[in-house]
Amino acid sequence: AYKSSNVNTQNRETDLTELNEIVPINILEKNAIINAIKFTKGNKRKAANLLGLSERTLYRKLNEYGI
């Protein structure tokens, strides 16, 4: 199992320094996917599991976000 606190959040498309900033869900989701793949060293099966997604859904989202 992976601890979400260990997932790198440094690579953000949007500056989240303001706590009251509203970030679109799709940006948060894309960043979560990118971070999960980096955290699992490219293992998409583990990344999908970490994110609570099926592998099929992860691949669909990778295609959707152009990752």
Contact map, one row per residue, 1 for C-alpha under 8 A:
1110000000000000000000000000000000000000000000000100000000000000000
1111010000000000000000000000000000000000000000000100000000000000000
1111111000000000000000000000000000000000000000000000000000000000000
0111111000000000000000000000000000000000000000000000000000000000000
0011111000000000000000000000000000000000000000000000000000000000000
0111111100000000000000000000000000000000000000000000000000000000000
0011111110000000000000000000000000110010000000000000000000000000000
0000011111100000000000000000000000100010000000000000000000000000000
0000001111110000000000000000000000100000000000000000000000000000000
0000000111110000000000000000000000000000000000000000000000000000000
0000000111111000000000000000001000100000000000000000000000000000000
0000000011111111000000000000001000000000000000000000000000000000000
0000000000111110000000000010001000000000000000000000000000000000000
0000000000011111000000100010000000000000000000000000000000000000000
0000000000011111110000000000000000000000000000000000000000000000000
0000000000010111111010000000000000000000000000000000000000000000000
0000000000000011111000000000000000000000000000000000000000000000000
0000000000000011111110000000000000000000000000000000000000000000000
0000000000000001111110000000000000000000000000000000000000000000000
0000000000000000011111000000000000000000000000000000000000000000000
0000000000000001011111100000000000000000000000000000000000000000000
0000000000000000000111110000000000000000000000000000000000000000000
0000000000000100000011111011000000000000000000000000000000000000000
0000000000000000000001111111000000000000000000000000000000000000000
0000000000000000000000111111100000000000000000000000000000000000000
0000000000000000000000011111110000000000000000000000000000000000000
0000000000001100000000111111111000000000000000000000000000000000000
0000000000000000000000111111111100000000000000000000000000000000000
0000000000000000000000001111111110000000000000000000000000000000000
0000000000000000000000000111111111000000000000000000000000000000100
0000000000111000000000000011111111100000000000000000000000000000000
0000000000000000000000000001111111110000000000000010000000000000000
0000000000000000000000000000111111111000000000100010000000000100000
0000000000000000000000000000011111111100000000000000000000000000001
0000001110100000000000000000001111111110000000000000000000000000000
0000001000000000000000000000000111111111000000110110000000000000000
0000000000000000000000000000000011111111111100100000000000000000000
0000000000000000000000000000000001111111110000000000000000000000000
0000001100000000000000000000000000111111110000100000000000000000000
0000000000000000000000000000000000011111111101100000000000000000000
0000000000000000000000000000000000001111111000000000000000000000000
0000000000000000000000000000000000001111111100100000000000000000000
0000000000000000000000000000000000001001111111100000000000000000000
0000000000000000000000000000000000001001011111110000001001000000000
0000000000000000000000000000000000000000001111111000001000000000000
0000000000000000000000000000000000000001001111111100000000000000000
0000000000000000000000000000000010011011011111111110000000000000000
0000000000000000000000000000000000010000000111111111111001000000000
0000000000000000000000000000000000000000000011111111111000000000000
1100000000000000000000000000000000010000000001111111100000000000000
0000000000000000000000000000000110010000000000111111100000000000000
0000000000000000000000000000000000000000000000011111110000000000000
0000000000000000000000000000000000000000000000011111111011000000000
0000000000000000000000000000000000000000000000011001111111000000000
0000000000000000000000000000000000000000000110011000111111100000000
0000000000000000000000000000000000000000000000000000011111110000000
0000000000000000000000000000000000000000000000000000111111111000000
0000000000000000000000000000000000000000000100010000111111111100000
0000000000000000000000000000000000000000000000000000001111111110000
0000000000000000000000000000000000000000000000000000000111111111000
0000000000000000000000000000000000000000000000000000000011111111100
0000000000000000000000000000000010000000000000000000000001111111111
0000000000000000000000000000000000000000000000000000000000111111111
0000000000000000000000000000000000000000000000000000000000011111111
0000000000000000000000000000010000000000000000000000000000001111111
0000000000000000000000000000000000000000000000000000000000000111111
0000000000000000000000000000000001000000000000000000000000000111111
